[in-house]
Amino acid sequence: MDNNLICIAKITKPHGVMGDAKLMSYTANPEDVFNFPCVYDDKMNKYHLKKKSGVENIFVVKLNDNNSRNLIEELAGTKLYITKGMLAPSNMDEEYYHADLIGLDVLNQANQAFGKIIQVHNFGAGDILEVILLDKKDTVFIPFIDEFIIEINIEKQYLIFDFIKAGL
């Protein structure tokens, strides 16, 4: 899949018989999923979302004025993406999109290579970086907390993490 695509939602299942879909938003503010002029699936098919109703991060939507429940049944489970170019620039110097962190090399406090960030997770207690180790066999999770991050350089593609201070 294209590294410029950022997953922001998923079509979960049909809603009713008039071609509406249930959509789960992955954006920090769930309503932000509707701030984009369009979204794409992994084959770059374009969809326009029209919100009908919603609670928390689950919405009932109309896709491209579709009226076919059968189409939504086929699309159930489809992830929806935006391109990196559709994101607004970050407002703060110390603010990063998860997509910008994925792929960064992780170095220890002595600038020695440790691994590479493959995913950013949040299980409810803050962001956690999933890092594949240099041997490419195992992954570890490290907390994405300011006090343990020495430096992040998006342009040079690295993050320096203080493993000693983190007790790892």
C-alpha positions as CSV (number, residue, x, y, z in Angstrom):
1,M,0.0,0.0,0.0
2,D,1.0,3.6,-0.7
3,N,2.9,5.2,2.3
4,N,1.2,8.5,1.5
5,L,-2.1,7.1,2.6
6,I,-3.3,7.6,6.1
7,C,-6.2,5.5,7.4
8,I,-8.9,7.7,9.0
9,A,-12.0,5.5,9.0
10,K,-13.5,2.1,8.3
11,I,-16.9,1.1,6.7
12,T,-18.2,-1.4,9.2
13,K,-21.6,-2.5,7.8
14,P,-24.8,-1.5,6.1
15,H,-27.4,0.6,7.9
16,G,-31.0,0.1,6.7
17,V,-32.0,-0.7,3.2
18,M,-31.4,2.6,1.4
19,G,-27.6,2.2,1.0
20,D,-26.4,3.9,4.1
21,A,-23.3,2.7,5.9
22,K,-22.0,2.6,9.4
23,L,-18.6,4.2,9.6
24,M,-16.0,4.1,12.4
25,S,-13.8,7.2,12.6
26,Y,-10.2,6.9,13.6
27,T,-9.5,10.6,13.8
28,A,-8.6,12.3,17.1
29,N,-11.8,14.3,16.9
30,P,-14.2,11.8,15.3
31,E,-16.1,14.5,13.4
32,D,-12.9,15.5,11.6
33,V,-13.5,12.6,9.2
34,F,-16.0,14.9,7.5
35,N,-13.5,17.7,7.0
36,F,-12.0,16.2,3.9
37,P,-13.4,16.7,0.4
38,C,-13.1,13.0,-0.3
39,V,-11.5,9.8,1.1
40,Y,-10.1,6.8,-0.8
41,D,-10.0,3.0,-0.4
42,D,-6.7,1.1,-0.8
43,K,-7.4,0.9,-4.6
44,M,-7.7,4.7,-4.7
45,N,-11.5,4.6,-5.4
46,K,-12.8,8.0,-4.3
47,Y,-15.7,8.4,-1.8
48,H,-17.6,11.5,-0.7
49,L,-19.0,11.1,2.8
50,K,-22.3,12.7,3.9
51,K,-23.0,12.4,7.6
52,K,-26.6,11.4,8.5
53,S,-26.2,10.8,12.3
54,G,-23.6,9.6,14.8
55,V,-22.6,8.9,18.3
56,E,-19.0,9.2,19.6
57,N,-16.9,7.7,16.7
58,I,-19.6,5.7,14.9
59,F,-21.6,7.5,12.2
60,V,-24.3,6.6,9.7
61,V,-23.2,8.0,6.3
62,K,-24.1,8.1,2.7
63,L,-21.3,7.3,0.3
64,N,-21.3,9.0,-3.1
65,D,-25.1,9.3,-3.0
66,N,-25.3,5.5,-3.1
67,N,-28.8,3.9,-2.6
68,S,-27.7,0.2,-2.8
69,R,-27.4,-1.8,0.4
70,N,-25.7,-4.5,-1.7
71,L,-22.8,-2.2,-2.5
72,I,-22.4,-1.4,1.2
73,E,-22.4,-5.1,2.0
74,E,-19.5,-5.5,-0.4
75,L,-17.7,-2.5,1.1
76,A,-18.1,-3.7,4.7
77,G,-14.6,-3.8,6.4
78,T,-13.1,-1.4,3.8
79,K,-10.7,1.1,5.3
80,L,-10.8,4.7,4.1
81,Y,-7.8,6.9,3.7
82,I,-6.7,10.4,3.0
83,T,-3.3,11.3,1.4
84,K,-0.6,13.1,3.5
85,G,-1.0,16.1,1.2
86,M,-4.6,16.5,2.5
87,L,-3.4,17.1,6.1
88,A,-3.1,20.6,7.5
89,P,0.4,21.5,8.6
90,S,1.0,20.9,12.3
91,N,0.4,24.0,14.5
92,M,3.1,23.3,17.0
93,D,6.8,22.5,16.8
94,E,6.4,19.5,19.1
95,E,3.3,18.0,17.4
96,Y,3.6,15.1,15.0
97,Y,1.1,13.1,12.9
98,H,1.4,9.4,13.6
99,A,2.0,8.9,9.9
100,D,5.1,11.0,10.1
101,L,6.5,8.9,13.0
102,I,6.0,5.5,11.2
103,G,9.3,4.6,9.4
104,L,11.6,6.6,11.7
105,D,14.7,4.9,12.9
106,V,14.9,4.6,16.7
107,L,18.3,5.4,18.2
108,N,19.3,5.1,21.8
109,Q,20.7,7.9,23.9
110,A,24.2,7.1,22.5
111,N,22.9,7.5,18.9
112,Q,23.1,3.8,18.3
113,A,20.5,2.1,16.1
114,F,17.9,0.2,17.9
115,G,15.0,-0.4,15.5
116,K,12.4,1.3,13.3
117,I,8.9,2.5,14.2
118,I,6.3,0.4,12.4
119,Q,3.1,1.6,14.1
120,V,1.7,4.0,16.7
121,H,-0.9,2.7,19.0
122,N,-3.1,4.1,21.7
123,F,-4.8,1.7,24.0
124,G,-6.2,4.4,26.2
125,A,-3.2,5.5,28.3
126,G,-1.3,7.5,25.7
127,D,0.6,6.8,22.5
128,I,2.9,3.8,22.3
129,L,5.4,3.3,19.5
130,E,5.7,-0.2,18.1
131,V,9.3,-0.7,17.1
132,I,10.7,-3.6,15.0
133,L,14.2,-4.5,16.3
134,L,17.2,-4.5,14.0
135,D,17.0,-8.3,13.7
136,K,13.6,-7.8,12.1
137,K,12.1,-10.7,14.1
138,D,10.7,-9.1,17.2
139,T,8.8,-5.9,18.0
140,V,8.8,-4.0,21.3
141,F,6.6,-1.2,22.5
142,I,8.1,2.0,23.9
143,P,6.1,4.9,25.4
144,F,5.8,8.1,23.4
145,I,6.3,10.4,26.3
146,D,8.2,13.8,26.2
147,E,10.4,13.0,29.1
148,F,11.9,9.9,27.3
149,I,12.2,11.5,23.8
150,I,15.5,13.2,23.3
151,E,15.0,14.3,19.7
152,I,12.7,13.8,16.8
153,N,14.0,14.7,13.3
154,I,11.4,14.0,10.7
155,E,13.6,15.3,7.8
156,K,16.5,13.0,8.7
157,Q,14.1,10.2,9.7
158,Y,15.1,9.4,13.3
159,L,13.9,9.5,16.9
160,I,16.3,9.4,19.8
161,F,14.8,7.6,22.8
162,D,16.3,7.6,26.4
163,F,16.1,3.9,27.3
164,I,17.9,4.5,30.6
165,K,15.6,7.2,31.8
166,A,12.6,5.0,30.7
167,G,14.0,2.1,32.7
168,L,14.1,-0.1,29.6
